[in-house]
Amino acid sequence: MKIVSRDQWFEVQNLSDGIRLIHEPYIRPFYRCNLWHVQGRDKDLLLDSGSGLVSLREQLPWITERPLVAVASHCHFDHIAGHHEFAERLVHRAEADILAAPDGENDLSRAFVGDDMFEAHPDCPLCYAEYRVKAAPATGFVEDGDVLDLGNRTLQVLHTPGHSPGGISLYEAATETLFSGDIIYDGPLIEDAYHSNLQDYAASLRRLQTLPIRTVHGGHFGSFSGGHLRSMIDQWLRGHA
């Protein structure tokens, strides 16, 4: 398999409204987590932290030049394996045990990490038998309705279980922007993980359907409009009636 240098491992796209998309282009799209860096006046927020194969802080040193809070949309390996690099770590209580003690089963890494996941390896070749998500115990918890204040912008925490019990989304009402994690994105949804729940999934999607949303930044694949979100939710609900 192709080997790439660590300084090529991350790709950063600057979007509007002080939002950066960070991802790992050599991980195939189905497995490739979107890391969302949201810039505020007083502090920044990083939603999810990727596979942990290459150090975010080493390759993207600007990420910690200002105060930053790392938030887990949920605790599957592809979203939390870089969290140990950050001093302030928030998660919903329902999955705090996974963030504190990932074991390969509870974070799904044992089931998914393998050759199928990669287009290339970083130049520190991965030994799958040794891949582990490092423990990153939460320094605080987020609950439904909490507000994360970055100084000049606020994001509301929405508890959106279904994909997993502690799944959250972040909603910025001022810009009608939703960071949806893995409850919904523009690709094949995972609703049969060991702790998924279809009733919760339906309730979470119905809740999102009621919000005024212009833009959705999901946990995987590309961003999309609020209109497309509502169409996808309608289709999901019809298919699960």
C-alpha positions as a Markdown table, in Angstrom:
| # | Residue | x | y | z |
|---|---|---|---|---|
| 1 | Met | 0.0 | 0.0 | 0.0 |
| 2 | Lys | 1.1 | 3.5 | -0.7 |
| 3 | Ile | 2.9 | 5.4 | 2.1 |
| 4 | Val | 2.5 | 9.1 | 2.5 |
| 5 | Ser | 4.4 | 11.5 | 4.8 |
| 6 | Arg | 2.7 | 12.6 | 8.0 |
| 7 | Asp | 2.7 | 16.2 | 6.8 |
| 8 | Gln | 0.4 | 15.2 | 4.0 |
| 9 | Trp | -2.0 | 13.3 | 6.2 |
| 10 | Phe | -4.5 | 16.1 | 6.9 |
| 11 | Glu | -6.4 | 18.3 | 4.5 |
| 12 | Val | -7.8 | 21.6 | 5.7 |
| 13 | Gln | -10.6 | 23.5 | 4.0 |
| 14 | Asn | -11.6 | 27.0 | 5.1 |
| 15 | Leu | -15.3 | 27.5 | 4.9 |
| 16 | Ser | -17.4 | 30.5 | 5.6 |
| 17 | Asp | -18.3 | 31.9 | 9.1 |
| 18 | Gly | -14.9 | 30.9 | 10.7 |
| 19 | Ile | -15.4 | 27.2 | 10.1 |
| 20 | Arg | -12.7 | 24.9 | 9.0 |
| 21 | Leu | -13.1 | 21.3 | 7.8 |
| 22 | Ile | -10.2 | 19.0 | 8.7 |
| 23 | His | -10.1 | 15.5 | 7.4 |
| 24 | Glu | -7.8 | 12.6 | 6.5 |
| 25 | Pro | -7.9 | 12.2 | 2.7 |
| 26 | Tyr | -6.1 | 8.9 | 2.6 |
| 27 | Ile | -8.9 | 7.3 | 4.7 |
| 28 | Arg | -11.7 | 6.1 | 2.4 |
| 29 | Pro | -14.8 | 8.2 | 2.4 |
| 30 | Phe | -17.1 | 5.8 | 4.3 |
| 31 | Tyr | -14.6 | 5.7 | 7.2 |
| 32 | Arg | -13.3 | 9.3 | 6.9 |
| 33 | Cys | -14.5 | 11.5 | 9.8 |
| 34 | Asn | -15.1 | 15.2 | 9.3 |
| 35 | Leu | -13.4 | 17.3 | 12.0 |
| 36 | Trp | -15.0 | 20.7 | 12.4 |
| 37 | His | -12.9 | 23.5 | 13.8 |
| 38 | Val | -15.1 | 26.5 | 14.8 |
| 39 | Gln | -13.4 | 29.8 | 15.5 |
| 40 | Gly | -14.7 | 32.1 | 18.2 |
| 41 | Arg | -13.5 | 35.4 | 19.6 |
| 42 | Asp | -12.5 | 34.0 | 23.0 |
| 43 | Lys | -11.9 | 30.3 | 22.2 |
| 44 | Asp | -12.2 | 27.7 | 19.5 |
| 45 | Leu | -14.1 | 24.4 | 19.3 |
| 46 | Leu | -13.1 | 21.2 | 17.7 |
| 47 | Leu | -15.9 | 18.7 | 17.1 |
| 48 | Asp | -14.4 | 15.3 | 16.8 |
| 49 | Ser | -10.7 | 14.4 | 16.3 |
| 50 | Gly | -10.3 | 11.6 | 13.8 |
| 51 | Ser | -8.4 | 8.3 | 13.7 |
| 52 | Gly | -5.5 | 9.3 | 15.9 |
| 53 | Leu | -3.0 | 7.8 | 13.5 |
| 54 | Val | -1.1 | 11.1 | 13.0 |
| 55 | Ser | -0.9 | 13.9 | 15.6 |
| 56 | Leu | -3.2 | 16.8 | 15.0 |
| 57 | Arg | -1.2 | 19.1 | 17.2 |
| 58 | Glu | 2.1 | 18.1 | 15.5 |
| 59 | Gln | 0.8 | 18.6 | 12.0 |
| 60 | Leu | -1.6 | 21.5 | 12.6 |
| 61 | Pro | 0.1 | 23.5 | 15.3 |
| 62 | Trp | -2.3 | 26.4 | 14.8 |
| 63 | Ile | -5.1 | 24.3 | 16.3 |
| 64 | Thr | -3.9 | 25.0 | 19.8 |
| 65 | Glu | -2.5 | 28.5 | 19.5 |
| 66 | Arg | -5.8 | 29.7 | 21.1 |
| 67 | Pro | -7.9 | 28.2 | 23.9 |
| 68 | Leu | -9.8 | 25.2 | 22.5 |
| 69 | Val | -12.4 | 22.8 | 23.6 |
| 70 | Ala | -12.6 | 19.3 | 22.0 |
| 71 | Val | -16.1 | 18.0 | 21.9 |
| 72 | Ala | -17.1 | 14.4 | 20.9 |
| 73 | Ser | -20.2 | 14.1 | 18.8 |
| 74 | His | -20.1 | 10.5 | 20.0 |
| 75 | Cys | -17.4 | 8.0 | 20.9 |
| 76 | His | -16.7 | 5.7 | 18.0 |
| 77 | Phe | -13.0 | 5.4 | 17.2 |
| 78 | Asp | -13.0 | 7.5 | 14.0 |
| 79 | His | -14.3 | 10.5 | 16.0 |
| 80 | Ile | -12.3 | 10.4 | 19.2 |
| 81 | Ala | -8.9 | 8.9 | 18.7 |
| 82 | Gly | -7.2 | 12.3 | 18.7 |
| 83 | His | -9.0 | 13.6 | 21.8 |
| 84 | His | -6.2 | 12.7 | 24.2 |
| 85 | Glu | -4.1 | 15.6 | 22.6 |
| 86 | Phe | -6.4 | 18.3 | 24.1 |
| 87 | Ala | -6.7 | 19.5 | 27.6 |
| 88 | Glu | -10.4 | 20.3 | 27.6 |
| 89 | Arg | -12.7 | 17.4 | 26.5 |
| 90 | Leu | -16.5 | 17.4 | 26.5 |
| 91 | Val | -18.8 | 14.4 | 25.9 |
| 92 | His | -22.3 | 13.4 | 26.7 |
| 93 | Arg | -22.5 | 11.3 | 29.9 |
| 94 | Ala | -24.0 | 8.3 | 28.1 |
| 95 | Glu | -20.7 | 7.7 | 26.4 |
| 96 | Ala | -18.2 | 9.1 | 28.9 |
| 97 | Asp | -17.2 | 5.5 | 29.8 |
| 98 | Ile | -16.0 | 4.9 | 26.2 |
| 99 | Leu | -14.0 | 8.1 | 26.0 |
| 100 | Ala | -12.3 | 7.2 | 29.4 |
| 101 | Ala | -11.7 | 3.5 | 28.6 |
| 102 | Pro | -11.9 | 2.7 | 24.9 |
| 103 | Asp | -11.2 | -1.1 | 24.4 |
| 104 | Gly | -11.6 | -1.8 | 20.7 |
| 105 | Glu | -15.1 | -3.2 | 21.2 |
| 106 | Asn | -16.9 | -0.3 | 22.7 |
| 107 | Asp | -15.3 | 2.2 | 20.2 |
| 108 | Leu | -15.8 | -0.1 | 17.2 |
| 109 | Ser | -12.2 | 0.0 | 16.1 |
| 110 | Arg | -11.7 | -3.8 | 16.3 |
| 111 | Ala | -14.5 | -4.3 | 13.8 |
| 112 | Phe | -13.5 | -1.6 | 11.3 |
| 113 | Val | -9.8 | -0.8 | 11.3 |
| 114 | Gly | -8.1 | -2.7 | 8.5 |
| 115 | Asp | -6.9 | -2.4 | 4.9 |
| 116 | Asp | -10.3 | -1.6 | 3.6 |
| 117 | Met | -10.2 | 1.6 | 5.5 |
| 118 | Phe | -7.2 | 3.1 | 3.7 |
| 119 | Glu | -6.0 | 4.5 | 0.4 |
| 120 | Ala | -2.6 | 4.9 | 1.9 |
| 121 | His | -0.8 | 4.6 | 5.2 |
| 122 | Pro | 1.1 | 7.4 | 7.0 |
| 123 | Asp | 4.9 | 7.0 | 7.1 |
| 124 | Cys | 4.6 | 5.6 | 10.6 |
| 125 | Pro | 3.2 | 2.3 | 9.2 |
| 126 | Leu | 0.1 | 1.1 | 11.1 |
| 127 | Cys | 0.2 | -2.3 | 12.8 |
| 128 | Tyr | -3.5 | -3.2 | 13.1 |
| 129 | Ala | -2.8 | -5.6 | 15.9 |
| 130 | Glu | -1.5 | -2.7 | 17.9 |
| 131 | Tyr | -4.0 | 0.0 | 17.0 |
| 132 | Arg | -5.6 | 1.4 | 20.1 |
| 133 | Val | -7.6 | 4.5 | 20.8 |
| 134 | Lys | -5.9 | 6.2 | 23.7 |
| 135 | Ala | -8.0 | 7.0 | 26.8 |
| 136 | Ala | -9.1 | 10.6 | 27.1 |
| 137 | Pro | -11.3 | 11.0 | 30.2 |
| 138 | Ala | -13.8 | 13.8 | 29.9 |
| 139 | Thr | -13.0 | 17.0 | 31.7 |
| 140 | Gly | -16.7 | 18.0 | 31.5 |
| 141 | Phe | -20.0 | 16.8 | 30.2 |
| 142 | Val | -22.6 | 18.2 | 27.8 |
| 143 | Glu | -26.3 | 17.7 | 28.1 |
| 144 | Asp | -29.2 | 18.6 | 25.9 |
| 145 | Gly | -29.8 | 22.3 | 25.9 |
| 146 | Asp | -26.3 | 23.3 | 27.1 |
| 147 | Val | -24.8 | 26.3 | 25.3 |
| 148 | Leu | -21.1 | 26.4 | 24.3 |
| 149 | Asp | -20.1 | 30.0 | 24.3 |
| 150 | Leu | -17.1 | 30.9 | 22.2 |
| 151 | Gly | -17.3 | 34.6 | 22.9 |
| 152 | Asn | -19.0 | 36.0 | 19.8 |
| 153 | Arg | -20.9 | 32.9 | 18.9 |
| 154 | Thr | -22.8 | 30.2 | 20.7 |
| 155 | Leu | -23.7 | 26.6 | 19.8 |
| 156 | Gln | -26.5 | 24.8 | 21.5 |
| 157 | Val | -26.1 | 21.1 | 22.3 |
| 158 | Leu | -28.8 | 18.8 | 21.0 |
| 159 | His | -28.8 | 15.3 | 22.4 |
| 160 | Thr | -29.5 | 13.2 | 19.3 |
| 161 | Pro | -29.2 | 9.5 | 20.2 |
| 162 | Gly | -30.0 | 6.7 | 17.8 |
| 163 | His | -26.7 | 6.0 | 16.1 |
| 164 | Ser | -25.3 | 5.8 | 19.6 |
| 165 | Pro | -26.7 | 6.7 | 23.0 |
| 166 | Gly | -24.6 | 9.7 | 23.7 |
| 167 | Gly | -24.7 | 11.2 | 20.2 |
| 168 | Ile | -25.0 | 15.0 | 20.1 |
| 169 | Ser | -25.4 | 17.6 | 17.4 |
| 170 | Leu | -24.4 | 21.3 | 17.7 |
| 171 | Tyr | -26.8 | 24.0 | 16.5 |
| 172 | Glu | -25.8 | 27.6 | 15.8 |
| 173 | Ala | -29.1 | 29.4 | 15.6 |
| 174 | Ala | -27.6 | 32.7 | 14.4 |
| 175 | Thr | -26.5 | 31.1 | 11.2 |
| 176 | Glu | -29.0 | 28.3 | 11.1 |
| 177 | Thr | -26.0 | 25.8 | 10.9 |
| 178 | Leu | -26.2 | 22.3 | 12.2 |
| 179 | Phe | -23.2 | 20.1 | 13.0 |
| 180 | Ser | -24.9 | 16.7 | 13.0 |
| 181 | Gly | -22.3 | 14.2 | 13.9 |
| 182 | Asp | -23.4 | 10.7 | 12.8 |
| 183 | Ile | -27.1 | 11.0 | 13.4 |
| 184 | Ile | -27.4 | 12.1 | 9.7 |
| 185 | Tyr | -25.0 | 12.9 | 6.9 |
| 186 | Asp | -25.1 | 12.6 | 3.1 |
| 187 | Gly | -24.2 | 8.9 | 2.8 |
| 188 | Pro | -25.1 | 5.5 | 4.1 |
| 189 | Leu | -26.2 | 5.8 | 7.7 |
| 190 | Ile | -25.2 | 3.3 | 10.4 |
| 191 | Glu | -28.2 | 2.4 | 12.5 |
| 192 | Asp | -27.2 | -1.1 | 13.6 |
| 193 | Ala | -24.1 | -0.6 | 15.8 |
| 194 | Tyr | -24.2 | -2.5 | 19.0 |
| 195 | His | -25.7 | 0.4 | 20.9 |
| 196 | Ser | -27.9 | 1.9 | 18.2 |
| 197 | Asn | -31.6 | 2.3 | 18.8 |
| 198 | Leu | -34.1 | 2.9 | 16.0 |
| 199 | Gln | -36.8 | 4.5 | 18.2 |
| 200 | Asp | -34.2 | 7.0 | 19.4 |
| 201 | Tyr | -33.0 | 7.5 | 15.8 |
| 202 | Ala | -36.5 | 8.4 | 14.6 |
| 203 | Ala | -37.1 | 10.8 | 17.5 |
| 204 | Ser | -33.8 | 12.6 | 16.9 |
| 205 | Leu | -34.5 | 13.0 | 13.2 |
| 206 | Arg | -38.0 | 14.3 | 13.8 |
| 207 | Arg | -36.5 | 16.9 | 16.2 |
| 208 | Leu | -34.0 | 18.0 | 13.6 |
| 209 | Gln | -36.7 | 18.3 | 11.1 |
| 210 | Thr | -38.4 | 21.0 | 13.1 |
| 211 | Leu | -35.4 | 23.3 | 13.3 |
| 212 | Pro | -34.7 | 26.2 | 10.9 |
| 213 | Ile | -31.6 | 24.9 | 9.2 |
| 214 | Arg | -29.8 | 26.3 | 6.2 |
| 215 | Thr | -26.5 | 24.3 | 6.3 |
| 216 | Val | -25.6 | 20.9 | 7.7 |
| 217 | His | -22.0 | 19.9 | 8.4 |
| 218 | Gly | -22.1 | 16.1 | 9.0 |
| 219 | Gly | -19.7 | 13.7 | 10.6 |
| 220 | His | -18.9 | 12.2 | 7.2 |
| 221 | Phe | -19.2 | 13.1 | 3.5 |
| 222 | Gly | -20.0 | 16.6 | 2.2 |
| 223 | Ser | -22.0 | 19.4 | 3.7 |
| 224 | Phe | -25.6 | 20.0 | 2.4 |
| 225 | Ser | -28.6 | 22.2 | 2.7 |
| 226 | Gly | -31.4 | 22.2 | 5.2 |
| 227 | Gly | -33.8 | 21.3 | 2.3 |
| 228 | His | -31.8 | 18.2 | 1.6 |
| 229 | Leu | -31.8 | 17.4 | 5.3 |
| 230 | Arg | -35.5 | 17.5 | 5.4 |
| 231 | Ser | -35.8 | 15.3 | 2.3 |
| 232 | Met | -33.4 | 12.7 | 3.7 |
| 233 | Ile | -35.3 | 12.6 | 7.0 |
| 234 | Asp | -38.6 | 12.1 | 5.2 |
| 235 | Gln | -37.1 | 9.3 | 3.2 |
| 236 | Trp | -35.6 | 7.7 | 6.3 |
| 237 | Leu | -38.9 | 7.9 | 8.2 |
| 238 | Arg | -40.9 | 6.4 | 5.3 |
| 239 | Gly | -38.4 | 3.5 | 5.1 |
| 240 | His | -38.7 | 2.8 | 8.8 |
| 241 | Ala | -42.5 | 3.2 | 9.2 |
